[in-house]
Amino acid sequence: MECIRKVTNKIYYIGGDDRRITMFENLFPVENGVAYNSYFIEDEKLAIIDTVDHSISRQFFENIESVLKGRSPDYLVIQHMEPDHCACIKDLVQQYPNIKIIATQKTVPMLQQFFNYDFTNHLQLVKEGDQISLGETTLQFIMAPMVHWPEVMMTYVPEEKALFSSDAFGSFGALNGNLFNSDIDYKHAWLEEARRYYANIVGKFGLQVQSVLKKVSPLEIEMLCPLHGVVWDKDISYFVEKYSLWSSYLPEQEDVMIVYGSIYGNTENAVNILANKLGQQGVKNITVFDVSKTDISYIIGHMWRCKTIVLATPTYNNGIFPKMDALIEDMVALGLKNRVIGLVENGTWASMANKLVMAKLEKMKNITVLETKLTVKSSLNGTENIEQFVAEIIAARKEETQ
């Protein structure tokens, strides 16, 4: 049974949800599943925009049969070659042997790598600014390399004022029947997962995102159609502004977040006292994360939101607590910058954590590390300079808000 939705007079949604998946890319928890989006444009010529993951291929082909009504598609536009979007290409071509594949030059070797099949006679290559007429509608192609793979492009349909944005503007989470952002409380129910998706999937490529944002800024967009998550049919400027902020590595809020690793609870106790003292000083919306319990992807998502980050870790085997070490490596790899960072270490003997963390932070750009660094000897006993540490966090926040 088909499961399709009308997006505009000529555009249909033909993707679907996967709630059985537990780890996206076998790396990021997706408790609420994920949507694999594909679209169909009905005109004198018929076009499919991307395929889906194998996990929902049955639903996908039932949807295609429903919208085609016995016809054959003229075009398959491949915007992105990750398997969660390209898995059904070969099956689609074999079922509809006259279909033309619209793709970039960089897509060609990837097709050969993923499929043992000769697509040569199906390929129609496009580059920046190329257009294809479907009849009353036009496909205009916008190259978006490294957002977040090198072959990526976006597709704009000016007559429908619709931008098919590939993996940009996507989100974790199944759609649950609500296709449009106007159907949900998106600022509360959706934004956190959209931010987590951006930070972990696209976050490393802020410069490239900025480049694409400049390309699409002159376009009149009333429908924003990503390959994951809701279709944006209102307040599109709100989400574009978020992407502009995130891709500039600028925090959304002046909030303080504290991330800690704790072996026997003593570092956790020190963090609780620190958070309480910050709260007493009027700091609002403090968030605290145990790096051993909260998946790194959620913590990274919050780092894209917050201005001030406190990292509290024991020394472990003369190194950094392993879970914290992995988090910091991810911060470095994703290029996080423009943040204030405070350091807290704990050690019964030969405390090394702050020194080792500092060595990693030195690889990052535009990071301000607080001068005062807390050292806890086994457990907090009142001799530490925690009041000075709190004062520096407060001062740093005031400097940034002035």
C-alpha positions in Angstrom: 0.0 0.0 0.0 1.4 3.4 -1.0 2.2 6.1 1.5 2.6 9.3 -0.5 2.0 13.0 0.3 1.4 16.0 -2.0 4.0 18.8 -1.4 2.9 21.2 -4.1 0.7 20.8 -7.2 3.5 19.0 -9.0 5.7 17.6 -6.3 5.0 14.5 -4.2 6.8 13.0 -1.2 7.6 9.3 -1.9 10.0 8.5 1.0 9.3 6.8 4.3 10.2 6.2 7.9 12.5 3.6 9.5 11.8 3.2 13.2 13.7 -0.1 13.5 17.1 1.5 13.1 18.8 2.2 16.4 22.1 3.8 15.2 22.3 6.1 12.2 25.5 5.3 10.3 26.0 2.7 13.0 27.3 5.6 15.1 24.5 8.0 16.2 21.6 6.9 18.4 18.2 7.6 16.8 15.6 6.6 19.4 12.9 8.2 17.3 14.0 6.6 14.0 14.9 8.4 10.8 13.1 9.5 7.6 14.5 8.8 4.2 13.1 11.3 1.9 12.5 11.0 -1.9 10.4 13.2 -4.1 8.6 12.9 -7.4 7.8 15.7 -9.9 4.9 15.2 -12.2 5.0 17.2 -15.5 5.2 16.4 -19.2 8.3 14.6 -18.1 8.5 12.7 -14.8 11.4 13.1 -12.4 12.4 11.3 -9.2 14.7 13.1 -6.8 17.0 10.6 -5.0 16.1 7.1 -3.8 16.1 5.7 -0.3 17.9 3.3 2.0 17.3 -0.5 1.5 15.4 -0.7 4.8 12.4 1.1 3.2 12.8 0.0 -0.4 9.5 -1.9 -0.5 7.6 1.2 0.6 9.6 3.3 -1.9 8.7 1.2 -4.9 5.1 1.0 -3.9 5.0 4.8 -3.7 6.6 5.0 -7.1 4.1 2.7 -8.7 1.3 4.8 -7.2 2.5 8.1 -8.5 3.6 6.8 -11.9 0.2 5.2 -12.7 1.7 2.8 -15.2 4.0 5.4 -16.8 7.8 5.3 -16.8 10.0 8.0 -15.2 12.1 10.1 -17.5 14.7 11.2 -14.9 16.3 10.2 -11.7 18.2 13.1 -10.1 21.0 11.9 -7.9 22.0 14.6 -5.5 24.0 12.5 -3.0 25.6 9.1 -3.2 25.5 8.0 0.4 23.8 4.5 0.6 20.9 5.8 2.7 19.9 7.8 -0.4 21.4 5.8 -3.3 20.7 2.2 -2.3 17.8 1.7 -4.8 19.4 3.2 -7.9 20.3 -0.1 -9.6 16.9 -1.6 -8.9 15.2 1.5 -10.2 17.2 1.5 -13.5 16.6 -2.2 -14.0 12.8 -1.7 -13.5 12.7 1.4 -15.7 15.5 0.8 -18.3 14.8 4.1 -20.2 15.3 6.3 -17.3 18.1 9.0 -17.4 20.3 9.5 -14.4 21.0 13.2 -13.8 24.3 13.5 -11.8 27.6 15.3 -11.4 30.8 14.1 -12.8 32.0 13.2 -9.3 29.0 10.9 -9.0 30.2 8.6 -11.8 33.0 6.7 -10.0 30.9 6.4 -6.9 28.2 4.6 -8.9 30.8 2.2 -10.2 32.1 1.6 -6.7 28.7 1.0 -5.1 27.1 -1.1 -7.9 28.4 -3.8 -10.2 26.5 -2.3 -13.1 27.2 -0.3 -16.2 25.2 3.0 -16.0 27.0 4.6 -19.0 24.0 4.7 -21.3 21.8 6.2 -18.5 24.0 9.1 -17.5 23.3 12.7 -18.2 25.9 14.9 -16.4 25.2 18.4 -15.2 27.3 21.2 -13.7 26.7 24.5 -11.9 23.8 26.4 -13.4 22.6 23.7 -15.8 18.9 23.4 -16.3 16.5 20.7 -17.6 12.9 21.4 -18.6 10.2 19.0 -17.5 7.5 21.0 -19.3 6.0 23.6 -17.1 8.7 23.2 -14.5 12.5 23.5 -14.6 15.2 21.7 -12.7 18.1 24.1 -11.9 21.3 22.5 -10.4 23.4 24.0 -7.7 26.7 22.4 -6.8 27.2 21.8 -3.1 30.6 20.0 -2.8 31.5 18.8 0.7 28.0 19.4 2.1 29.0 16.9 3.1 30.4 14.7 0.3 32.2 15.9 -2.8 29.5 14.9 -5.4 26.6 16.7 -3.7 24.3 19.0 -5.5 21.0 20.7 -4.8 18.0 21.1 -7.2 15.8 24.2 -7.4 12.4 24.3 -9.1 11.7 28.0 -9.6 8.1 27.5 -10.7 7.2 25.7 -7.5 9.7 27.8 -5.4 11.0 24.5 -4.0 14.6 23.7 -3.1 15.7 20.1 -2.8 18.6 20.5 -0.4 20.2 17.1 -0.3 21.5 16.4 3.3 21.5 20.0 4.2 18.6 21.2 6.4 18.0 17.6 7.5 17.3 16.1 10.9 17.2 12.8 12.8 13.8 11.5 13.6 10.9 9.7 11.8 8.1 11.9 10.4 5.2 10.2 12.2 2.7 11.3 9.6 3.6 15.0 9.9 5.4 15.9 6.8 5.6 19.7 7.1 7.2 21.8 9.8 4.0 23.7 10.0 2.4 20.4 11.4 4.7 20.3 14.5 6.0 22.5 17.3 9.3 22.5 15.4 11.2 25.0 17.6 10.8 22.7 20.6 10.1 19.2 19.2 12.5 19.3 16.2 15.2 21.9 16.6 17.4 19.9 19.0 17.5 16.9 16.7 18.1 19.1 13.7 21.0 20.8 15.5 22.5 17.4 16.6 22.2 16.2 13.0 24.0 19.3 11.7 26.8 19.3 14.3 27.6 15.6 13.9 27.0 15.1 10.1 27.7 18.4 8.5 29.4 20.4 11.3 33.0 19.9 10.0 32.1 21.6 6.7 31.0 25.1 7.9 32.9 26.9 5.2 31.3 24.9 2.4 27.8 25.4 4.0 28.4 29.1 4.0 29.3 29.0 0.3 26.1 27.2 -0.5 24.0 29.5 1.6 25.3 32.4 -0.5 24.4 30.6 -3.7 20.8 30.0 -2.6 20.2 33.3 -0.8 18.8 35.0 -4.0 16.3 32.2 -4.6 12.6 32.5 -3.6 12.0 29.4 -1.5 8.6 28.4 -0.2 9.4 24.7 0.1 12.6 23.4 1.6 12.9 19.7 0.9 15.8 17.9 2.6 16.7 14.2 2.4 16.0 13.6 6.1 13.3 15.2 8.3 10.4 17.5 7.8 9.7 19.5 4.6 9.8 23.2 5.6 6.7 25.1 4.3 6.9 28.1 6.7 9.4 30.1 8.6 12.1 28.9 6.3 14.2 32.0 7.1 14.3 30.8 10.7 16.0 27.5 9.8 18.3 29.2 7.3 19.4 31.6 10.0 20.2 28.7 12.3 22.3 27.1 9.5 24.1 30.4 9.0 24.9 30.6 12.7 25.9 26.9 13.0 28.1 27.0 9.9 29.8 30.1 11.3 30.5 28.1 14.5 28.8 30.8 16.5 26.8 29.7 19.6 23.1 30.2 19.7 23.0 31.2 23.4 25.3 32.3 26.1 24.5 29.2 28.1 26.9 27.2 30.2 27.2 23.4 29.8 29.3 21.1 32.0 30.6 17.8 30.7 32.2 15.4 33.2 33.7 11.9 33.5 33.6 10.4 37.0 34.9 7.0 38.2 33.7 6.9 41.8 31.5 10.0 42.0 34.0 12.5 43.3 34.3 14.4 40.1 30.6 14.3 39.7 30.2 15.8 43.2 32.6 18.6 42.3 30.6 19.3 39.2 27.4 19.4 41.1 28.8 22.0 43.5 30.2 24.0 40.6 26.8 24.0 38.9 25.1 25.0 42.1 27.4 28.0 42.6 26.9 29.1 39.0 23.1 28.9 39.6 23.5 31.0 42.7 25.2 33.7 40.6 22.2 33.9 38.3 23.4 31.7 35.4 20.3 30.1 33.8 19.8 27.1 31.6 22.9 25.2 32.9 23.1 21.8 31.3 25.2 19.0 32.9 26.2 15.8 31.0 27.9 12.6 32.2 30.1 11.6 29.3 29.8 8.0 30.2 26.0 8.0 30.0 25.1 10.5 27.3 26.1 9.7 23.8 28.8 12.0 22.4 26.5 13.1 19.5 24.0 14.7 22.0 26.8 16.5 23.8 28.3 17.8 20.5 24.9 19.0 19.5 24.7 21.1 22.7 28.2 22.4 22.1 26.9 24.0 18.9 24.3 25.8 21.1 26.3 26.9 24.1 29.0 29.5 24.5 30.8 28.3 27.6 31.9 24.6 28.0 33.4 23.2 31.2 35.2 19.9 30.8 35.8 18.0 34.0 37.8 14.7 33.9 39.9 12.5 36.1 43.4 11.4 35.2 43.1 7.8 34.0 46.1 5.6 33.3 48.3 8.8 33.2 45.9 10.1 30.5 42.5 11.6 30.0 39.4 9.6 31.1 38.7 7.6 27.9 35.1 8.8 27.3 36.2 12.4 27.7 39.2 11.8 25.5 36.9 10.6 22.7 34.6 13.6 23.1 37.5 16.1 22.9 38.9 14.3 19.8 35.4 14.8 18.2 35.4 18.5 19.1 38.8 18.8 17.4 37.8 16.8 14.3 34.5 18.8 13.8 36.3 22.1 14.0 34.4 23.6 16.9 35.5 27.1 17.7 34.5 30.5 19.1 33.9 29.0 22.6 35.0 29.7 26.2 36.3 26.5 27.9 36.9 25.9 31.6 39.0 22.9 32.7 38.6 20.7 35.9 40.8 17.8 36.6 40.8 15.2 39.4 43.6 12.9 40.5 44.7 11.2 43.6 48.4 11.4 42.5 50.2 12.9 39.5 47.2 14.8 38.0 47.8 15.1 34.3 44.3 15.6 32.8 44.3 19.4 32.4 47.7 19.5 30.8 46.7 16.7 28.4 43.4 18.4 27.5 45.1 21.7 26.9 47.4 20.0 24.4 44.4 18.9 22.4 42.6 22.2 22.7 45.6 23.9 21.2 44.7 22.3 17.9 41.4 24.2 17.9 40.8 27.8 16.6 39.4 30.7 18.5 39.1 28.9 21.7 39.4 30.9 25.0 40.5 28.7 27.9 39.9 30.2 31.4 43.1 31.1 33.2 42.0 29.4 36.4 41.9 25.7 36.1 40.5 23.6 38.9 42.5 20.7 40.3 40.7 18.3 42.7 42.8 15.9 44.8 40.6 12.8 45.0 37.6 14.8 46.4 36.6 18.5 46.8 37.7 19.7 50.2 37.3 23.4 50.2 40.9 24.4 49.5 40.3 24.6 45.7 39.9 27.9 44.0 36.4 27.1 42.9 35.1 30.6 43.7 37.7 32.2 41.3 36.8 29.6 38.7 33.1 30.6 39.0 34.0 34.3 38.9 36.0 33.8 35.6 33.1 32.0 34.0 30.7 34.8 35.0 33.2 37.5 33.8 33.7 35.7 30.4 29.9 35.6 29.9 29.6 39.3 30.7 32.4 40.2 28.2 30.7 38.2 25.5 27.3 39.8 26.1 28.5 43.4 26.2 
